[in-house]
Amino acid sequence: MKAQLTKELKERFFALYSGQRVLDATMYGSGMICPCIYILDVLPMSKLSLRKDSQLSNGEMLRIAVDMGLSIQNKPAEYVRNMVLMTSMWSNTSVTPKQLFHLRDLLISRGVAVEFMGHSVREMVEAGWIHLMEESQTQE
């Protein structure tokens, strides 16, 4: 059974993105480093502006694959992209649990939305925790 989407759970989710410039706090503007002690009082009105995994460039996907130690020598960019995305969906059984957690950390470090405590990205968007950036809002 997954936990309810509470203020405490939201604080834990925001803490995953600690140090990333993804916080969009209503009173303080966007681009703040998350989490920030000054926003705890406005946490209920705050959301993270995050990217979809599909918005990662081929170069970012390649760096993630190399960081994970995936075997990608002489593979086309689309193969590398599919390998990383399959791994991020936990459907690639050739990687270890340690690699899966490392991938999650790599995605978070790049401001990509990931599921949390059994809650999908869609659920967190609907709850107002996340704003998914449009393609034009993202930068490598």
NORCORJO-V285867 format. One record per backbone hydrogen bond with DSSP energy under -0.5 kcal/mol. NH is the residue of the N-H (numbers start at 1). CO is the residue of the C=O. Records with the same first field share a line. If there is no record, write none. Layout:
NH: CO + CO
//
This chain:
6: 4
10: 6
11: 7
12: 8
13: 9
14: 10
15: 11
16: 12 + 13
17: 13 + 14
18: 15
19: 34
20: 17 + 34
22: 20 + 32
23: 32
24: 47
25: 23 + 29
26: 24
28: 25
29: 25
31: 23
32: 23
34: 20
39: 36
40: 37
42: 39
43: 39 + 40
45: 42
46: 42 + 43
47: 24
48: 129
49: 22
50: 48 + 131
51: 111
55: 52
56: 53
61: 57
62: 58
63: 59
64: 60
65: 61
66: 62
67: 63
68: 64
69: 65 + 66
70: 65
72: 70
75: 72
79: 76
80: 76
81: 77
82: 78
83: 79
84: 80
85: 81
86: 82
87: 83
88: 84
89: 85
90: 87
91: 86
92: 86
93: 91
95: 92
100: 96
101: 97
102: 98
103: 99
104: 100
105: 101
106: 102
107: 103
108: 104
109: 105
110: 106 + 107
111: 108
112: 107
113: 51
116: 119
119: 116
124: 120
125: 121
126: 122
127: 123
128: 125
129: 124
130: 124
131: 48
133: 50 + 131
137: 134
138: 134 + 135
//
